[in-house]
């Protein structure tokens, strides 16, 4: 039992790499939020730009 307690306390005390894992989780969460936002709002943003271009008289051809 003492060996188990010792191993668990060593494992819990090992903070090496913990910061890297936390940053990786934050980056993954931000990426997921961005993907979801673009998926949900993508058509609205596209329609808004189309409406603005139409109001300004732009044909949407992209030429200068």
mmCIF file of the N, C-alpha and C atoms, coordinates in Angstrom:
data_MODEL
# 
_entry.id   MODEL 
# 
loop_
_atom_site.group_PDB 
_atom_site.id 
_atom_site.type_symbol 
_atom_site.label_atom_id 
_atom_site.label_alt_id 
_atom_site.label_comp_id 
_atom_site.label_asym_id 
_atom_site.label_entity_id 
_atom_site.label_seq_id 
_atom_site.pdbx_PDB_ins_code 
_atom_site.Cartn_x 
_atom_site.Cartn_y 
_atom_site.Cartn_z 
_atom_site.occupancy 
_atom_site.B_iso_or_equiv 
_atom_site.pdbx_formal_charge 
_atom_site.auth_seq_id 
_atom_site.auth_comp_id 
_atom_site.auth_asym_id 
_atom_site.auth_atom_id 
_atom_site.pdbx_PDB_model_num 
ATOM 1   N N  . UNK A 1 1  ? 0.827   -1.199 0.000   1.00 0.00 ? 1  UNK A N  1 
ATOM 2   C CA . UNK A 1 1  ? 0.000   0.000  0.000   1.00 0.00 ? 1  UNK A CA 1 
ATOM 3   C C  . UNK A 1 1  ? 0.865   1.253  0.000   1.00 0.00 ? 1  UNK A C  1 
ATOM 4   N N  . UNK A 1 2  ? 1.981   1.201  0.715   1.00 0.00 ? 2  UNK A N  1 
ATOM 5   C CA . UNK A 1 2  ? 2.863   2.362  0.784   1.00 0.00 ? 2  UNK A CA 1 
ATOM 6   C C  . UNK A 1 2  ? 3.467   2.665  -0.585  1.00 0.00 ? 2  UNK A C  1 
ATOM 7   N N  . UNK A 1 3  ? 3.745   1.614  -1.356  1.00 0.00 ? 3  UNK A N  1 
ATOM 8   C CA . UNK A 1 3  ? 4.297   1.813  -2.699  1.00 0.00 ? 3  UNK A CA 1 
ATOM 9   C C  . UNK A 1 3  ? 3.281   2.509  -3.594  1.00 0.00 ? 3  UNK A C  1 
ATOM 10  N N  . UNK A 1 4  ? 2.013   2.115  -3.467  1.00 0.00 ? 4  UNK A N  1 
ATOM 11  C CA . UNK A 1 4  ? 0.954   2.730  -4.267  1.00 0.00 ? 4  UNK A CA 1 
ATOM 12  C C  . UNK A 1 4  ? 0.800   4.203  -3.917  1.00 0.00 ? 4  UNK A C  1 
ATOM 13  N N  . UNK A 1 5  ? 0.795   4.510  -2.641  1.00 0.00 ? 5  UNK A N  1 
ATOM 14  C CA . UNK A 1 5  ? 0.678   5.900  -2.195  1.00 0.00 ? 5  UNK A CA 1 
ATOM 15  C C  . UNK A 1 5  ? 1.868   6.705  -2.701  1.00 0.00 ? 5  UNK A C  1 
ATOM 16  N N  . UNK A 1 6  ? 3.049   6.115  -2.646  1.00 0.00 ? 6  UNK A N  1 
ATOM 17  C CA . UNK A 1 6  ? 4.246   6.806  -3.113  1.00 0.00 ? 6  UNK A CA 1 
ATOM 18  C C  . UNK A 1 6  ? 4.170   7.079  -4.613  1.00 0.00 ? 6  UNK A C  1 
ATOM 19  N N  . UNK A 1 7  ? 3.737   6.093  -5.399  1.00 0.00 ? 7  UNK A N  1 
ATOM 20  C CA . UNK A 1 7  ? 3.623   6.260  -6.850  1.00 0.00 ? 7  UNK A CA 1 
ATOM 21  C C  . UNK A 1 7  ? 2.579   7.317  -7.201  1.00 0.00 ? 7  UNK A C  1 
ATOM 22  N N  . UNK A 1 8  ? 1.449   7.307  -6.509  1.00 0.00 ? 8  UNK A N  1 
ATOM 23  C CA . UNK A 1 8  ? 0.391   8.283  -6.770  1.00 0.00 ? 8  UNK A CA 1 
ATOM 24  C C  . UNK A 1 8  ? 0.872   9.685  -6.423  1.00 0.00 ? 8  UNK A C  1 
ATOM 25  N N  . UNK A 1 9  ? 1.572   9.834  -5.314  1.00 0.00 ? 9  UNK A N  1 
ATOM 26  C CA . UNK A 1 9  ? 2.053   11.161 -4.930  1.00 0.00 ? 9  UNK A CA 1 
ATOM 27  C C  . UNK A 1 9  ? 3.132   11.646 -5.892  1.00 0.00 ? 9  UNK A C  1 
ATOM 28  N N  . UNK A 1 10 ? 3.974   10.730 -6.405  1.00 0.00 ? 10 UNK A N  1 
ATOM 29  C CA . UNK A 1 10 ? 4.972   11.122 -7.402  1.00 0.00 ? 10 UNK A CA 1 
ATOM 30  C C  . UNK A 1 10 ? 4.288   11.553 -8.694  1.00 0.00 ? 10 UNK A C  1 
ATOM 31  N N  . UNK A 1 11 ? 3.256   10.808 -9.074  1.00 0.00 ? 11 UNK A N  1 
ATOM 32  C CA . UNK A 1 11 ? 2.532   11.136 -10.307 1.00 0.00 ? 11 UNK A CA 1 
ATOM 33  C C  . UNK A 1 11 ? 1.831   12.480 -10.188 1.00 0.00 ? 11 UNK A C  1 
ATOM 34  N N  . UNK A 1 12 ? 1.195   12.719 -9.055  1.00 0.00 ? 12 UNK A N  1 
ATOM 35  C CA . UNK A 1 12 ? 0.473   13.972 -8.862  1.00 0.00 ? 12 UNK A CA 1 
ATOM 36  C C  . UNK A 1 12 ? 1.428   15.153 -8.719  1.00 0.00 ? 12 UNK A C  1 
ATOM 37  N N  . UNK A 1 13 ? 2.607   14.935 -8.227  1.00 0.00 ? 13 UNK A N  1 
ATOM 38  C CA . UNK A 1 13 ? 3.574   15.996 -8.047  1.00 0.00 ? 13 UNK A CA 1 
ATOM 39  C C  . UNK A 1 13 ? 4.350   16.336 -9.305  1.00 0.00 ? 13 UNK A C  1 
ATOM 40  N N  . UNK A 1 14 ? 4.252   15.500 -10.313 1.00 0.00 ? 14 UNK A N  1 
ATOM 41  C CA . UNK A 1 14 ? 4.991   15.722 -11.549 1.00 0.00 ? 14 UNK A CA 1 
ATOM 42  C C  . UNK A 1 14 ? 4.246   16.746 -12.406 1.00 0.00 ? 14 UNK A C  1 
ATOM 43  N N  . UNK A 1 15 ? 4.758   17.963 -12.466 1.00 0.00 ? 15 UNK A N  1 
ATOM 44  C CA . UNK A 1 15 ? 4.111   19.032 -13.230 1.00 0.00 ? 15 UNK A CA 1 
ATOM 45  C C  . UNK A 1 15 ? 4.830   19.302 -14.542 1.00 0.00 ? 15 UNK A C  1 
ATOM 46  N N  . UNK A 1 16 ? 5.775   18.462 -14.870 1.00 0.00 ? 16 UNK A N  1 
ATOM 47  C CA . UNK A 1 16 ? 6.534   18.636 -16.098 1.00 0.00 ? 16 UNK A CA 1 
ATOM 48  C C  . UNK A 1 16 ? 5.613   18.419 -17.294 1.00 0.00 ? 16 UNK A C  1 
ATOM 49  N N  . UNK A 1 17 ? 5.536   19.381 -18.161 1.00 0.00 ? 17 UNK A N  1 
ATOM 50  C CA . UNK A 1 17 ? 4.687   19.268 -19.341 1.00 0.00 ? 17 UNK A CA 1 
ATOM 51  C C  . UNK A 1 17 ? 3.247   19.684 -19.118 1.00 0.00 ? 17 UNK A C  1 
ATOM 52  N N  . UNK A 1 18 ? 2.901   20.018 -17.909 1.00 0.00 ? 18 UNK A N  1 
ATOM 53  C CA . UNK A 1 18 ? 1.521   20.397 -17.615 1.00 0.00 ? 18 UNK A CA 1 
ATOM 54  C C  . UNK A 1 18 ? 1.137   21.684 -18.346 1.00 0.00 ? 18 UNK A C  1 
ATOM 55  N N  . UNK A 1 19 ? 2.043   22.651 -18.384 1.00 0.00 ? 19 UNK A N  1 
ATOM 56  C CA . UNK A 1 19 ? 1.750   23.910 -19.065 1.00 0.00 ? 19 UNK A CA 1 
ATOM 57  C C  . UNK A 1 19 ? 1.519   23.708 -20.544 1.00 0.00 ? 19 UNK A C  1 
ATOM 58  N N  . UNK A 1 20 ? 2.313   22.834 -21.157 1.00 0.00 ? 20 UNK A N  1 
ATOM 59  C CA . UNK A 1 20 ? 2.160   22.547 -22.576 1.00 0.00 ? 20 UNK A CA 1 
ATOM 60  C C  . UNK A 1 20 ? 0.799   21.930 -22.868 1.00 0.00 ? 20 UNK A C  1 
ATOM 61  N N  . UNK A 1 21 ? 0.376   21.022 -22.020 1.00 0.00 ? 21 UNK A N  1 
ATOM 62  C CA . UNK A 1 21 ? -0.924  20.384 -22.197 1.00 0.00 ? 21 UNK A CA 1 
ATOM 63  C C  . UNK A 1 21 ? -2.044  21.409 -22.041 1.00 0.00 ? 21 UNK A C  1 
ATOM 64  N N  . UNK A 1 22 ? -1.900  22.311 -21.091 1.00 0.00 ? 22 UNK A N  1 
ATOM 65  C CA . UNK A 1 22 ? -2.924  23.341 -20.899 1.00 0.00 ? 22 UNK A CA 1 
ATOM 66  C C  . UNK A 1 22 ? -3.020  24.250 -22.115 1.00 0.00 ? 22 UNK A C  1 
ATOM 67  N N  . UNK A 1 23 ? -1.872  24.661 -22.665 1.00 0.00 ? 23 UNK A N  1 
ATOM 68  C CA . UNK A 1 23 ? -1.895  25.490 -23.870 1.00 0.00 ? 23 UNK A CA 1 
ATOM 69  C C  . UNK A 1 23 ? -2.495  24.740 -25.051 1.00 0.00 ? 23 UNK A C  1 
ATOM 70  N N  . UNK A 1 24 ? -2.187  23.467 -25.177 1.00 0.00 ? 24 UNK A N  1 
ATOM 71  C CA . UNK A 1 24 ? -2.747  22.667 -26.268 1.00 0.00 ? 24 UNK A CA 1 
ATOM 72  C C  . UNK A 1 24 ? -4.265  22.574 -26.146 1.00 0.00 ? 24 UNK A C  1 
ATOM 73  N N  . UNK A 1 25 ? -4.761  22.412 -24.930 1.00 0.00 ? 25 UNK A N  1 
ATOM 74  C CA . UNK A 1 25 ? -6.208  22.353 -24.724 1.00 0.00 ? 25 UNK A CA 1 
ATOM 75  C C  . UNK A 1 25 ? -6.873  23.685 -25.047 1.00 0.00 ? 25 UNK A C  1 
ATOM 76  N N  . UNK A 1 26 ? -6.236  24.781 -24.674 1.00 0.00 ? 26 UNK A N  1 
ATOM 77  C CA . UNK A 1 26 ? -6.787  26.105 -24.975 1.00 0.00 ? 26 UNK A CA 1 
ATOM 78  C C  . UNK A 1 26 ? -6.833  26.324 -26.484 1.00 0.00 ? 26 UNK A C  1 
ATOM 79  N N  . UNK A 1 27 ? -5.747  25.973 -27.177 1.00 0.00 ? 27 UNK A N  1 
ATOM 80  C CA . UNK A 1 27 ? -5.709  26.140 -28.629 1.00 0.00 ? 27 UNK A CA 1 
ATOM 81  C C  . UNK A 1 27 ? -6.774  25.279 -29.298 1.00 0.00 ? 27 UNK A C  1 
ATOM 82  N N  . UNK A 1 28 ? -6.937  24.051 -28.829 1.00 0.00 ? 28 UNK A N  1 
ATOM 83  C CA . UNK A 1 28 ? -7.964  23.176 -29.396 1.00 0.00 ? 28 UNK A CA 1 
ATOM 84  C C  . UNK A 1 28 ? -9.355  23.747 -29.169 1.00 0.00 ? 28 UNK A C  1 
ATOM 85  N N  . UNK A 1 29 ? -9.605  24.289 -27.992 1.00 0.00 ? 29 UNK A N  1 
ATOM 86  C CA . UNK A 1 29 ? -10.913 24.874 -27.694 1.00 0.00 ? 29 UNK A CA 1 
ATOM 87  C C  . UNK A 1 29 ? -11.187 26.088 -28.578 1.00 0.00 ? 29 UNK A C  1 
ATOM 88  N N  . UNK A 1 30 ? -10.188 26.944 -28.752 1.00 0.00 ? 30 UNK A N  1 
ATOM 89  C CA . UNK A 1 30 ? -10.352 28.119 -29.614 1.00 0.00 ? 30 UNK A CA 1 
ATOM 90  C C  . UNK A 1 30 ? -10.618 27.694 -31.049 1.00 0.00 ? 30 UNK A C  1 
ATOM 91  N N  . UNK A 1 31 ? -9.906  26.680 -31.522 1.00 0.00 ? 31 UNK A N  1 
ATOM 92  C CA . UNK A 1 31 ? -10.113 26.194 -32.881 1.00 0.00 ? 31 UNK A CA 1 
ATOM 93  C C  . UNK A 1 31 ? -11.524 25.646 -33.058 1.00 0.00 ? 31 UNK A C  1 
ATOM 94  N N  . UNK A 1 32 ? -12.014 24.901 -32.075 1.00 0.00 ? 32 UNK A N  1 
ATOM 95  C CA . UNK A 1 32 ? -13.372 24.356 -32.159 1.00 0.00 ? 32 UNK A CA 1 
ATOM 96  C C  . UNK A 1 32 ? -14.402 25.477 -32.175 1.00 0.00 ? 32 UNK A C  1 
ATOM 97  N N  . UNK A 1 33 ? -14.218 26.489 -31.346 1.00 0.00 ? 33 UNK A N  1 
ATOM 98  C CA . UNK A 1 33 ? -15.153 27.615 -31.307 1.00 0.00 ? 33 UNK A CA 1 
ATOM 99  C C  . UNK A 1 33 ? -15.150 28.359 -32.647 1.00 0.00 ? 33 UNK A C  1 
ATOM 100 N N  . UNK A 1 34 ? -13.971 28.552 -33.228 1.00 0.00 ? 34 UNK A N  1 
ATOM 101 C CA . UNK A 1 34 ? -13.887 29.233 -34.524 1.00 0.00 ? 34 UNK A CA 1 
ATOM 102 C C  . UNK A 1 34 ? -14.576 28.432 -35.614 1.00 0.00 ? 34 UNK A C  1 
ATOM 103 N N  . UNK A 1 35 ? -14.367 27.142 -35.640 1.00 0.00 ? 35 UNK A N  1 
ATOM 104 C CA . UNK A 1 35 ? -15.000 26.301 -36.656 1.00 0.00 ? 35 UNK A CA 1 
ATOM 105 C C  . UNK A 1 35 ? -16.509 26.323 -36.515 1.00 0.00 ? 35 UNK A C  1 
ATOM 106 N N  . UNK A 1 36 ? -16.992 26.216 -35.299 1.00 0.00 ? 36 UNK A N  1 
ATOM 107 C CA . UNK A 1 36 ? -18.438 26.245 -35.071 1.00 0.00 ? 36 UNK A CA 1 
ATOM 108 C C  . UNK A 1 36 ? -19.018 27.602 -35.460 1.00 0.00 ? 36 UNK A C  1 
ATOM 109 N N  . UNK A 1 37 ? -18.338 28.680 -35.100 1.00 0.00 ? 37 UNK A N  1 
ATOM 110 C CA . UNK A 1 37 ? -18.831 30.021 -35.434 1.00 0.00 ? 37 UNK A CA 1 
ATOM 111 C C  . UNK A 1 37 ? -18.869 30.226 -36.942 1.00 0.00 ? 37 UNK A C  1 
ATOM 112 N N  . UNK A 1 38 ? -17.821 29.813 -37.637 1.00 0.00 ? 38 UNK A N  1 
ATOM 113 C CA . UNK A 1 38 ? -17.806 29.960 -39.094 1.00 0.00 ? 38 UNK A CA 1 
ATOM 114 C C  . UNK A 1 38 ? -18.874 29.098 -39.754 1.00 0.00 ? 38 UNK A C  1 
ATOM 115 N N  . UNK A 1 39 ? -19.098 27.925 -39.206 1.00 0.00 ? 39 UNK A N  1 
ATOM 116 C CA . UNK A 1 39 ? -20.125 27.045 -39.768 1.00 0.00 ? 39 UNK A CA 1 
ATOM 117 C C  . UNK A 1 39 ? -21.514 27.647 -39.582 1.00 0.00 ? 39 UNK A C  1 
ATOM 118 N N  . UNK A 1 40 ? -21.776 28.169 -38.392 1.00 0.00 ? 40 UNK A N  1 
ATOM 119 C CA . UNK A 1 40 ? -23.105 28.712 -38.108 1.00 0.00 ? 40 UNK A CA 1 
ATOM 120 C C  . UNK A 1 40 ? -23.339 30.070 -38.763 1.00 0.00 ? 40 UNK A C  1 
ATOM 121 N N  . UNK A 1 41 ? -22.309 30.898 -38.842 1.00 0.00 ? 41 UNK A N  1 
ATOM 122 C CA . UNK A 1 41 ? -22.477 32.263 -39.336 1.00 0.00 ? 41 UNK A CA 1 
ATOM 123 C C  . UNK A 1 41 ? -21.972 32.468 -40.755 1.00 0.00 ? 41 UNK A C  1 
ATOM 124 N N  . UNK A 1 42 ? -21.432 31.442 -41.368 1.00 0.00 ? 42 UNK A N  1 
ATOM 125 C CA . UNK A 1 42 ? -20.832 31.582 -42.688 1.00 0.00 ? 42 UNK A CA 1 
ATOM 126 C C  . UNK A 1 42 ? -21.783 32.133 -43.733 1.00 0.00 ? 42 UNK A C  1 
ATOM 127 N N  . UNK A 1 43 ? -22.979 31.587 -43.812 1.00 0.00 ? 43 UNK A N  1 
ATOM 128 C CA . UNK A 1 43 ? -23.957 32.048 -44.804 1.00 0.00 ? 43 UNK A CA 1 
ATOM 129 C C  . UNK A 1 43 ? -24.420 33.467 -44.517 1.00 0.00 ? 43 UNK A C  1 
ATOM 130 N N  . UNK A 1 44 ? -24.581 33.807 -43.257 1.00 0.00 ? 44 UNK A N  1 
ATOM 131 C CA . UNK A 1 44 ? -25.011 35.167 -42.907 1.00 0.00 ? 44 UNK A CA 1 
ATOM 132 C C  . UNK A 1 44 ? -23.966 36.199 -43.324 1.00 0.00 ? 44 UNK A C  1 
ATOM 133 N N  . UNK A 1 45 ? -22.697 35.889 -43.066 1.00 0.00 ? 45 UNK A N  1 
ATOM 134 C CA . UNK A 1 45 ? -21.618 36.811 -43.434 1.00 0.00 ? 45 UNK A CA 1 
ATOM 135 C C  . UNK A 1 45 ? -21.548 36.954 -44.944 1.00 0.00 ? 45 UNK A C  1 
ATOM 136 N N  . UNK A 1 46 ? -21.666 35.847 -45.648 1.00 0.00 ? 46 UNK A N  1 
ATOM 137 C CA . UNK A 1 46 ? -21.631 35.881 -47.104 1.00 0.00 ? 46 UNK A CA 1 
ATOM 138 C C  . UNK A 1 46 ? -22.797 36.705 -47.656 1.00 0.00 ? 46 UNK A C  1 
ATOM 139 N N  . UNK A 1 47 ? -23.968 36.506 -47.113 1.00 0.00 ? 47 UNK A N  1 
ATOM 140 C CA . UNK A 1 47 ? -25.140 37.271 -47.557 1.00 0.00 ? 47 UNK A CA 1 
ATOM 141 C C  . UNK A 1 47 ? -24.986 38.753 -47.241 1.00 0.00 ? 47 UNK A C  1 
ATOM 142 N N  . UNK A 1 48 ? -24.408 39.075 -46.104 1.00 0.00 ? 48 UNK A N  1 
ATOM 143 C CA . UNK A 1 48 ? -24.197 40.475 -45.736 1.00 0.00 ? 48 UNK A CA 1 
ATOM 144 C C  . UNK A 1 48 ? -23.254 41.145 -46.723 1.00 0.00 ? 48 UNK A C  1 
ATOM 145 N N  . UNK A 1 49 ? -22.147 40.495 -47.055 1.00 0.00 ? 49 UNK A N  1 
ATOM 146 C CA . UNK A 1 49 ? -21.214 41.068 -48.026 1.00 0.00 ? 49 UNK A CA 1 
ATOM 147 C C  . UNK A 1 49 ? -21.855 41.201 -49.406 1.00 0.00 ? 49 UNK A C  1 
ATOM 148 N N  . UNK A 1 50 ? -22.679 40.243 -49.777 1.00 0.00 ? 50 UNK A N  1 
ATOM 149 C CA . UNK A 1 50 ? -23.381 40.326 -51.061 1.00 0.00 ? 50 UNK A CA 1 
ATOM 150 C C  . UNK A 1 50 ? -24.338 41.502 -51.069 1.00 0.00 ? 50 UNK A C  1 
ATOM 151 N N  . UNK A 1 51 ? -25.057 41.702 -49.964 1.00 0.00 ? 51 UNK A N  1 
ATOM 152 C CA . UNK A 1 51 ? -25.993 42.833 -49.870 1.00 0.00 ? 51 UNK A CA 1 
ATOM 153 C C  . UNK A 1 51 ? -25.259 44.169 -49.909 1.00 0.00 ? 51 UNK A C  1 
ATOM 154 N N  . UNK A 1 52 ? -24.113 44.251 -49.236 1.00 0.00 ? 52 UNK A N  1 
ATOM 155 C CA . UNK A 1 52 ? -23.328 45.481 -49.248 1.00 0.00 ? 52 UNK A CA 1 
ATOM 156 C C  . UNK A 1 52 ? -22.814 45.764 -50.651 1.00 0.00 ? 52 UNK A C  1 
ATOM 157 N N  . UNK A 1 53 ? -22.313 44.733 -51.315 1.00 0.00 ? 53 UNK A N  1 
ATOM 158 C CA . UNK A 1 53 ? -21.799 44.907 -52.684 1.00 0.00 ? 53 UNK A CA 1 
ATOM 159 C C  . UNK A 1 53 ? -22.916 45.340 -53.617 1.00 0.00 ? 53 UNK A C  1 
ATOM 160 N N  . UNK A 1 54 ? -24.104 44.770 -53.450 1.00 0.00 ? 54 UNK A N  1 
ATOM 161 C CA . UNK A 1 54 ? -25.240 45.161 -54.279 1.00 0.00 ? 54 UNK A CA 1 
ATOM 162 C C  . UNK A 1 54 ? -25.653 46.601 -54.020 1.00 0.00 ? 54 UNK A C  1 
ATOM 163 N N  . UNK A 1 55 ? -25.613 47.031 -52.758 1.00 0.00 ? 55 UNK A N  1 
ATOM 164 C CA . UNK A 1 55 ? -25.999 48.395 -52.415 1.00 0.00 ? 55 UNK A CA 1 
ATOM 165 C C  . UNK A 1 55 ? -24.997 49.403 -52.955 1.00 0.00 ? 55 UNK A C  1 
ATOM 166 N N  . UNK A 1 56 ? -23.747 49.007 -53.035 1.00 0.00 ? 56 UNK A N  1 
ATOM 167 C CA . UNK A 1 56 ? -22.702 49.902 -53.552 1.00 0.00 ? 56 UNK A CA 1 
ATOM 168 C C  . UNK A 1 56 ? -22.605 49.861 -55.078 1.00 0.00 ? 56 UNK A C  1 
ATOM 169 N N  . UNK A 1 57 ? -23.367 48.990 -55.665 1.00 0.00 ? 57 UNK A N  1 
ATOM 170 C CA . UNK A 1 57 ? -23.362 48.897 -57.127 1.00 0.00 ? 57 UNK A CA 1 
ATOM 171 C C  . UNK A 1 57 ? -22.276 47.998 -57.656 1.00 0.00 ? 57 UNK A C  1 
ATOM 172 N N  . UNK A 1 58 ? -21.689 47.208 -56.791 1.00 0.00 ? 58 UNK A N  1 
ATOM 173 C CA . UNK A 1 58 ? -20.651 46.290 -57.223 1.00 0.00 ? 58 UNK A CA 1 
ATOM 174 C C  . UNK A 1 58 ? -21.264 45.054 -57.839 1.00 0.00 ? 58 UNK A C  1 
ATOM 175 N N  . UNK A 1 59 ? -20.651 44.588 -58.889 1.00 0.00 ? 59 UNK A N  1 
ATOM 176 C CA . UNK A 1 59 ? -21.157 43.403 -59.557 1.00 0.00 ? 59 UNK A CA 1 
ATOM 177 C C  . UNK A 1 59 ? -20.662 42.122 -58.934 1.00 0.00 ? 59 UNK A C  1 
ATOM 178 N N  . UNK A 1 60 ? -19.726 42.218 -58.036 1.00 0.00 ? 60 UNK A N  1 
ATOM 179 C CA . UNK A 1 60 ? -19.205 41.037 -57.392 1.00 0.00 ? 60 UNK A CA 1 
ATOM 180 C C  . UNK A 1 60 ? -18.198 40.298 -58.251 1.00 0.00 ? 60 UNK A C  1 
ATOM 181 N N  . UNK A 1 61 ? -17.744 40.925 -59.333 1.00 0.00 ? 61 UNK A N  1 
ATOM 182 C CA . UNK A 1 61 ? -16.798 40.270 -60.208 1.00 0.00 ? 61 UNK A CA 1 
ATOM 183 C C  . UNK A 1 61 ? -15.391 40.252 -59.660 1.00 0.00 ? 61 UNK A C  1 
ATOM 184 N N  . UNK A 1 62 ? -15.076 41.101 -58.724 1.00 0.00 ? 62 UNK A N  1 
ATOM 185 C CA . UNK A 1 62 ? -13.774 41.122 -58.090 1.00 0.00 ? 62 UNK A CA 1 
ATOM 186 C C  . UNK A 1 62 ? -12.728 41.878 -58.864 1.00 0.00 ? 62 UNK A C  1 
ATOM 187 N N  . UNK A 1 63 ? -13.063 42.431 -59.997 1.00 0.00 ? 63 UNK A N  1 
ATOM 188 C CA . UNK A 1 63 ? -12.091 43.181 -60.799 1.00 0.00 ? 63 UNK A CA 1 
ATOM 189 C C  . UNK A 1 63 ? -11.997 44.619 -60.353 1.00 0.00 ? 63 UNK A C  1 
ATOM 190 N N  . UNK A 1 64 ? -10.837 45.212 -60.633 1.00 0.00 ? 64 UNK A N  1 
ATOM 191 C CA . UNK A 1 64 ? -10.624 46.604 -60.286 1.00 0.00 ? 64 UNK A CA 1 
ATOM 192 C C  . UNK A 1 64 ? -10.918 47.438 -61.466 1.00 0.00 ? 64 UNK A C  1 
# 
